[in-house]
């Protein structure tokens, strides 16, 4: 069912939404306040400036809300990894270089029509199709998602415009929600995958996030559209899961900032979309996976890295790496907030106690054998031990640190 035209909404609402500057309504006149002090002028609010436009940004614009940074191990409908787009973009650049006067010459526009034509030409090139499929097994499935998103471009823009106007007025009318639900139901009857993509493209658009939640509630109330809400919830959870596991690889150092972002996103999802249908099970499974990731791979990798940086023998005393040890301990201390957010703080405390005890035992052993070093090396060795012990202050409570110092420092004297 076609959506009611955006022009039927209030002209004043659209005008306020289109103006880059808007002034908050002033306070109600108050003679007493005016006599006491000058009224405080309303502060102007400026809309966030748009990012600089580029060819690649215009290329991705129709499906930008479906992009994800990492390649998910279990790809869902609507997950388009950025790296998978590279072959298509490279092909487009090659065409522009070969034909300066063609459809996409330098400085020419790149829109949905150009991207659709590029996909059509790419399928007709056997060499390109084979190379792209060998680089990523799901390449053509992902391209099919892009093609479907391009077909839905006009519908998505209309829905976003309606929801943006509703957000400007501060309320989402029931007739709008009913029309959106009917539109999704019509898409679902013809092509369930297209309906999934439509819901994702609308709901994941940040400027209409609040009114999109009301749309999801209305879709969840209808049996014929409920499954598309479940698909969106599953996609949101899988995005966070993919980024979290990519931040803690099986081999190599973890990315604490990316892991923190994933945990923050989980908390935001629970606060915003947590009350929708199917959200409890999907977000509960995601939270369980993040808990297992932190308690398993993250703590094991962090403890192994710290153990490799704590001085162990005379060679480590001659070539210390206390700076990297401080960085690793600081990252471990910072991760405490993640365990607290997920309700697994006791797991962190036990791991921290184990890491601290191992480091103190190593330093105490080195301090006890410092007398066997040559006299000219002893002052430098003591300084390294003291620096390493001081780094433990980043993760050890004051009382525990004093006990650790008593175990290590007396042995030096």
PAROTI-326850 format. One line per field, with one value per residue (C-alpha): x, y, z; chain; residue number from 0. Coordinates in Angstrom, 3 decimals, padded with zeros to 6 digits, always signed. Layout:
N
u c(X;...) .
v c(Y;...) .
w c(Z;...) .
c c(A;...) .
k c(NUM;...) .
This chain:
413
u c(+000.000;+001.362;+002.192;+000.313;+002.302;+004.701;+003.043;-000.152;+001.624;+001.737;+003.679;+004.850;+006.329;+008.269;+009.462;+010.806;+012.530;+014.170;+015.588;+019.177;+018.535;+015.584;+014.912;+013.324;+010.101;+010.789;+009.510;+006.044;+006.147;+006.612;+006.478;+008.166;+011.071;+011.391;+011.617;+014.311;+016.573;+016.734;+015.164;+017.619;+017.580;+016.876;+019.949;+019.941;+020.241;+022.132;+021.697;+024.774;+026.786;+026.771;+029.944;+031.798;+030.303;+032.502;+032.070;+032.365;+029.879;+027.350;+027.957;+027.030;+024.281;+021.229;+022.320;+024.541;+022.444;+023.096;+026.905;+029.004;+032.733;+033.618;+032.714;+030.289;+030.833;+027.080;+025.829;+022.227;+020.060;+020.992;+024.535;+026.829;+030.517;+032.399;+035.334;+033.079;+032.183;+035.778;+035.544;+032.447;+034.017;+037.235;+035.229;+033.418;+036.703;+038.089;+035.030;+035.311;+038.993;+038.309;+035.468;+035.874;+032.761;+030.590;+027.832;+030.110;+032.852;+035.041;+032.860;+029.670;+026.885;+026.750;+023.237;+021.014;+020.589;+024.359;+024.944;+022.175;+023.702;+027.128;+025.759;+024.088;+027.328;+029.371;+027.200;+027.885;+031.677;+032.705;+036.209;+034.974;+032.193;+034.633;+037.216;+034.628;+033.027;+036.410;+037.318;+034.098;+031.657;+028.615;+029.590;+026.661;+024.195;+025.412;+025.125;+021.555;+020.843;+022.265;+020.076;+016.978;+017.867;+018.161;+014.686;+013.298;+015.049;+011.933;+009.788;+012.477;+012.855;+009.086;+008.905;+011.863;+010.303;+007.025;+008.781;+011.041;+007.971;+006.344;+009.479;+009.397;+005.827;+006.634;+004.044;+003.584;-000.033;-001.800;-002.678;+001.025;+001.847;-001.054;+000.111;+003.679;+002.473;+000.270;+003.190;+005.411;+002.636;+002.299;+006.035;+006.080;+003.416;+005.391;+008.988;+009.759;+013.422;+012.467;+010.237;+013.139;+015.409;+012.741;+012.281;+016.061;+016.688;+013.984;+014.568;+018.377;+018.252;+019.405;+017.380;+014.109;+015.187;+012.543;+009.551;+010.927;+010.544;+006.843;+006.693;+008.286;+005.676;+002.885;+004.573;+004.971;+001.226;+000.414;+000.983;+001.876;+004.659;+005.891;+008.585;+010.244;+010.662;+012.286;+014.611;+015.641;+016.273;+018.350;+020.341;+021.021;+022.201;+024.401;+026.050;+027.087;+028.208;+030.348;+032.076;+032.701;+034.334;+036.351;+037.664;+038.993;+040.683;+041.858;+045.422;+046.786;+045.974;+042.419;+040.934;+039.524;+037.847;+035.950;+034.931;+033.657;+031.650;+030.023;+029.019;+027.654;+025.644;+024.168;+023.081;+021.601;+019.690;+018.232;+017.107;+015.635;+014.371;+014.424;+010.658;+009.826;+008.773;+011.605;+014.096;+014.394;+015.654;+017.946;+019.518;+019.747;+021.721;+023.939;+024.620;+025.504;+027.930;+029.619;+029.949;+031.568;+033.866;+035.046;+035.453;+037.174;+039.144;+039.563;+040.792;+042.977;+044.624;+045.106;+046.589;+048.945;+050.105;+050.743;+052.609;+054.861;+055.706;+056.427;+060.210;+061.043;+064.832;+068.069;+067.511;+064.247;+065.999;+068.608;+065.943;+062.796;+059.528;+057.742;+055.987;+054.102;+053.372;+051.708;+049.608;+048.476;+047.614;+045.744;+043.688;+042.869;+041.825;+039.664;+037.853;+036.389;+033.501;+032.635;+032.335;+030.305;+027.940;+027.388;+026.983;+030.129;+032.313;+033.318;+034.884;+037.006;+038.043;+039.216;+041.178;+042.736;+043.804;+045.384;+047.287;+048.526;+049.616;+051.563;+053.339;+054.185;+055.614;+057.859;+059.071;+059.695;+061.759;+063.817;+064.326;+065.477;+068.127;+069.354;+072.413;+073.726;+074.034;+077.255;+077.532;+077.312;+073.988;+072.219;+071.025;+069.480;+067.867;+066.362;+064.989;+063.329;+061.733;+060.470;+059.035;+057.273;+055.915;+054.719;+052.839;+050.778;+049.366;+047.152;+045.150;+045.757;+043.727;+045.805;+045.804;+046.696;+049.423;+050.981;+051.066;+052.659;+055.286;+056.117;+056.699;+058.960;+060.768;+062.109;+063.680;+065.669;+067.210) .
v c(+000.000;+003.367;+005.758;+009.034;+011.788;+013.755;+016.942;+016.122;+016.715;+020.121;+022.654;+024.311;+021.037;+020.517;+024.088;+023.784;+020.523;+022.001;+025.102;+024.641;+026.972;+026.911;+028.974;+027.404;+029.149;+031.785;+031.547;+032.751;+036.498;+037.082;+040.667;+039.887;+038.108;+040.899;+043.439;+041.492;+040.580;+040.566;+037.537;+034.843;+034.663;+031.319;+029.611;+028.670;+025.001;+024.071;+020.803;+018.584;+019.438;+016.818;+014.942;+015.837;+014.158;+011.848;+009.346;+006.371;+007.906;+008.505;+004.956;+003.542;+006.031;+003.895;+001.057;+002.935;+001.844;-001.818;-001.554;-003.291;-003.089;-006.753;-009.803;-011.780;-015.533;-016.108;-013.416;-012.271;-010.688;-007.025;-007.347;-005.745;-005.782;-002.754;-004.845;-006.850;-003.651;-003.132;-005.215;-003.296;+000.066;-000.935;-001.984;+001.359;+003.268;+001.214;+002.017;+005.727;+005.696;+003.837;+006.083;+009.692;+010.711;+007.828;+007.602;+008.168;+010.472;+012.273;+014.463;+012.803;+011.759;+008.242;+007.285;+004.278;+003.943;+003.917;+001.348;-000.890;-000.685;-001.508;-004.648;-005.717;-005.295;-007.058;-010.173;-010.346;-010.448;-014.082;-013.180;-010.583;-012.857;-015.703;-013.520;-011.853;-015.165;-016.689;-013.705;-013.997;-016.937;-014.734;-011.994;-012.386;-012.865;-009.551;-007.951;-009.241;-007.437;-004.249;-004.664;-005.142;-002.058;-000.007;-001.117;-000.025;+003.354;+005.449;+003.616;+004.010;+007.745;+008.244;+006.334;+008.240;+011.556;+010.678;+009.570;+012.639;+014.905;+012.985;+013.436;+017.191;+017.441;+015.349;+012.652;+009.757;+009.580;+006.244;+006.581;+006.803;+003.670;+001.837;+002.828;+001.749;-001.576;-002.090;-001.259;-003.803;-006.402;-005.827;-006.197;-009.326;-010.997;-010.316;-010.682;-011.373;-010.465;-007.046;-006.469;-007.350;-004.880;-002.152;-002.442;-002.434;+000.581;+002.599;+001.523;+001.846;+005.440;+007.519;+010.717;+008.762;+006.322;+007.332;+007.238;+004.064;+002.333;+003.163;+001.707;-001.510;-001.751;-001.504;-004.092;-006.432;-006.239;-007.695;-011.414;-010.810;-008.325;-009.651;-011.831;-008.796;-007.208;-010.453;-010.263;-006.723;-007.639;-010.628;-008.419;-005.800;-008.469;-010.115;-006.785;-006.261;-009.881;-009.680;-006.475;-007.828;-011.041;-009.094;-006.916;-009.995;-012.181;-015.675;-014.624;-011.169;-008.346;-007.298;-003.917;-002.648;+000.416;-001.652;-004.107;-001.255;+000.069;-003.340;-003.550;+000.012;-000.878;-003.885;-001.644;+000.865;-001.870;-003.192;+000.302;+001.231;-001.898;-004.248;-004.175;-005.251;-008.775;-011.356;-008.829;-010.603;-013.878;-012.288;-009.758;-012.351;-014.680;-011.762;-010.843;-014.459;-014.554;-011.329;-012.647;-015.834;-013.801;-011.575;-014.382;-016.670;-015.343;-011.755;-012.555;-015.418;-013.262;-010.327;-012.496;-014.147;-010.784;-009.433;-012.597;-012.141;-008.562;-009.106;-009.556;-013.221;-013.664;-011.711;-011.107;-009.352;-007.237;-006.147;-005.436;-004.419;-003.452;-001.798;+000.766;-001.945;-003.661;-000.477;-000.263;-003.886;-003.456;-000.227;-002.017;-004.758;-002.202;-000.363;-003.577;-003.713;-001.512;-004.062;-006.899;-004.659;-003.721;-007.408;-008.432;-010.608;-008.501;-011.498;-013.164;-010.082;-009.868;-013.491;-013.052;-009.838;-011.520;-014.366;-012.005;-009.906;-012.944;-014.354;-011.028;-010.591;-014.121;-013.467;-010.130;-011.586;-014.380;-011.898;-009.672;-012.644;-013.570;-010.071;-010.679;-013.119;-010.372;-008.437;-005.444;-002.943;-004.444;-004.534;-000.879;-001.110;-004.453;-003.014;-000.070;-002.415;-004.460;-001.322;+000.022;-003.277;-003.371;+000.202;-000.743;-003.213;-000.238;+000.339;-002.819;-003.679;-002.189;-000.171;-002.799;-005.614;-003.468;-002.813;-006.540;-007.145;-004.473;-006.081;-009.396;-007.889;-004.889;-006.517;-009.227;-006.543;-005.204) .
w c(+000.000;-000.944;+001.859;+002.182;+000.504;+002.641;+001.330;+003.235;+006.540;+008.155;+006.123;+009.292;+010.553;+007.350;+007.344;+010.888;+010.027;+006.902;+008.618;+009.846;+012.770;+015.129;+018.244;+021.283;+022.356;+024.966;+028.522;+029.497;+030.309;+034.008;+035.289;+038.621;+036.953;+034.381;+037.185;+039.005;+036.089;+032.334;+030.665;+029.554;+025.748;+024.136;+022.738;+019.051;+018.193;+015.082;+013.291;+013.034;+009.909;+007.227;+006.423;+003.256;+000.226;-001.838;-004.638;-002.308;+000.141;-002.642;-003.851;-000.428;+000.438;-000.560;+001.740;+004.222;+007.232;+006.367;+006.374;+009.026;+009.671;+010.180;+008.116;+010.320;+010.649;+010.301;+007.967;+008.294;+005.616;+005.389;+006.711;+004.122;+005.165;+003.909;+002.694;+000.367;-001.514;-002.612;-005.855;-007.007;-006.218;-007.990;-011.051;-011.048;-010.865;-013.736;-015.860;-015.067;-016.005;-019.282;-020.382;-019.298;-021.175;-019.971;-017.465;-014.486;-015.646;-013.124;-010.944;-012.243;-009.933;-008.538;-007.516;-007.178;-010.959;-011.530;-008.794;-010.168;-013.642;-012.236;-010.542;-013.791;-015.760;-013.070;-013.304;-017.043;-016.565;-015.871;-014.690;-012.226;-010.960;-010.337;-008.578;-006.365;-005.378;-004.557;-002.356;-000.353;-000.604;+000.143;-002.296;-004.680;-001.823;-000.428;-003.864;-004.032;-000.732;-002.270;-005.358;-003.194;-001.134;-004.336;-005.435;-002.046;-002.135;-002.853;-000.303;+002.346;+001.690;+001.970;+005.253;+006.709;+005.669;+007.391;+010.571;+010.558;+010.292;+013.148;+015.238;+014.526;+015.834;+018.906;+018.256;+015.853;+014.584;+014.477;+010.808;+009.951;+011.940;+010.301;+006.813;+007.556;+008.903;+005.843;+003.564;+005.310;+005.145;+001.388;+000.896;+003.050;+000.937;-002.261;-001.024;+002.678;+002.187;+000.814;+003.845;+006.156;+004.387;+004.425;+008.197;+008.745;+006.523;+008.272;+011.873;+011.739;+010.434;+013.408;+012.778;+013.092;+015.808;+018.370;+016.044;+014.433;+017.805;+017.751;+014.246;+015.518;+018.266;+015.696;+013.443;+016.407;+017.058;+013.639;+012.967;+009.308;+010.151;+013.492;+011.936;+010.353;+013.774;+014.889;+011.876;+012.769;+016.413;+015.316;+012.948;+015.642;+018.067;+015.450;+014.588;+018.206;+018.539;+015.404;+016.515;+020.003;+018.769;+016.182;+019.029;+020.858;+018.220;+019.076;+018.325;+018.913;+021.321;+022.023;+021.150;+024.486;+022.949;+020.372;+023.089;+025.259;+022.315;+021.845;+025.510;+025.365;+022.290;+024.088;+026.965;+024.505;+022.672;+025.916;+026.921;+023.531;+021.767;+024.733;+025.187;+021.635;+020.730;+020.547;+021.975;+025.321;+023.871;+021.262;+023.624;+026.400;+024.128;+023.079;+026.706;+027.497;+024.562;+025.678;+029.212;+027.932;+025.664;+028.513;+031.026;+028.529;+025.592;+026.827;+030.343;+029.143;+026.476;+028.833;+031.582;+029.083;+027.788;+031.293;+032.270;+029.246;+030.266;+033.972;+034.523;+035.087;+034.793;+034.495;+030.794;+031.574;+034.185;+031.630;+028.940;+030.794;+029.138;+032.035;+029.801;+027.912;+031.227;+032.489;+029.327;+029.666;+033.349;+032.643;+029.975;+032.463;+035.077;+032.549;+031.622;+035.130;+033.973;+031.280;+033.773;+036.057;+033.213;+032.410;+036.044;+036.193;+038.475;+040.700;+037.650;+037.065;+040.716;+040.750;+037.528;+038.825;+042.047;+040.068;+037.764;+040.694;+042.701;+039.760;+039.180;+042.869;+043.091;+040.080;+041.405;+044.876;+043.333;+041.329;+044.377;+046.442;+043.862;+043.163;+045.326;+042.717;+040.121;+039.547;+041.840;+038.975;+037.763;+041.134;+041.266;+037.797;+038.645;+041.838;+039.864;+037.331;+040.105;+041.831;+038.556;+037.831;+041.363;+041.028;+037.836;+039.870;+041.736;+038.651;+039.324;+042.981;+045.859;+048.369;+051.141;+048.753;+047.215;+050.615;+051.325;+047.923;+048.592;+051.933;+050.153;+047.480;+048.993;+052.182;+050.054;+048.219;+051.377) .
c c(A;A;A;A;A;A;A;A;A;A;A;A;A;A;A;A;A;A;A;A;A;A;A;A;A;A;A;A;A;A;A;A;A;A;A;A;A;A;A;A;A;A;A;A;A;A;A;A;A;A;A;A;A;A;A;A;A;A;A;A;A;A;A;A;A;A;A;A;A;A;A;A;A;A;A;A;A;A;A;A;A;A;A;A;A;A;A;A;A;A;A;A;A;A;A;A;A;A;A;A;A;A;A;A;A;A;A;A;A;A;A;A;A;A;A;A;A;A;A;A;A;A;A;A;A;A;A;A;A;A;A;A;A;A;A;A;A;A;A;A;A;A;A;A;A;A;A;A;A;A;A;A;A;A;A;A;A;A;A;A;A;A;A;A;A;A;A;A;A;A;A;A;A;A;A;A;A;A;A;A;A;A;A;A;A;A;A;A;A;A;A;A;A;A;A;A;A;A;A;A;A;A;A;A;A;A;A;A;A;A;A;A;A;A;A;A;A;A;A;A;A;A;A;A;A;A;A;A;A;A;A;A;A;A;A;A;A;A;A;A;A;A;A;A;A;A;A;A;A;A;A;A;A;A;A;A;A;A;A;A;A;A;A;A;A;A;A;A;A;A;A;A;A;A;A;A;A;A;A;A;A;A;A;A;A;A;A;A;A;A;A;A;A;A;A;A;A;A;A;A;A;A;A;A;A;A;A;A;A;A;A;A;A;A;A;A;A;A;A;A;A;A;A;A;A;A;A;A;A;A;A;A;A;A;A;A;A;A;A;A;A;A;A;A;A;A;A;A;A;A;A;A;A;A;A;A;A;A;A;A;A;A;A;A;A;A;A;A;A;A;A;A;A;A;A;A;A;A;A;A;A;A;A;A;A;A;A;A;A;A;A;A;A;A;A;A;A;A;A;A;A;A;A;A;A;A;A;A;A;A;A;A;A) .
k c(0;1;2;3;4;5;6;7;8;9;10;11;12;13;14;15;16;17;18;19;20;21;22;23;24;25;26;27;28;29;30;31;32;33;34;35;36;37;38;39;40;41;42;43;44;45;46;47;48;49;50;51;52;53;54;55;56;57;58;59;60;61;62;63;64;65;66;67;68;69;70;71;72;73;74;75;76;77;78;79;80;81;82;83;84;85;86;87;88;89;90;91;92;93;94;95;96;97;98;99;100;101;102;103;104;105;106;107;108;109;110;111;112;113;114;115;116;117;118;119;120;121;122;123;124;125;126;127;128;129;130;131;132;133;134;135;136;137;138;139;140;141;142;143;144;145;146;147;148;149;150;151;152;153;154;155;156;157;158;159;160;161;162;163;164;165;166;167;168;169;170;171;172;173;174;175;176;177;178;179;180;181;182;183;184;185;186;187;188;189;190;191;192;193;194;195;196;197;198;199;200;201;202;203;204;205;206;207;208;209;210;211;212;213;214;215;216;217;218;219;220;221;222;223;224;225;226;227;228;229;230;231;232;233;234;235;236;237;238;239;240;241;242;243;244;245;246;247;248;249;250;251;252;253;254;255;256;257;258;259;260;261;262;263;264;265;266;267;268;269;270;271;272;273;274;275;276;277;278;279;280;281;282;283;284;285;286;287;288;289;290;291;292;293;294;295;296;297;298;299;300;301;302;303;304;305;306;307;308;309;310;311;312;313;314;315;316;317;318;319;320;321;322;323;324;325;326;327;328;329;330;331;332;333;334;335;336;337;338;339;340;341;342;343;344;345;346;347;348;349;350;351;352;353;354;355;356;357;358;359;360;361;362;363;364;365;366;367;368;369;370;371;372;373;374;375;376;377;378;379;380;381;382;383;384;385;386;387;388;389;390;391;392;393;394;395;396;397;398;399;400;401;402;403;404;405;406;407;408;409;410;411;412) .
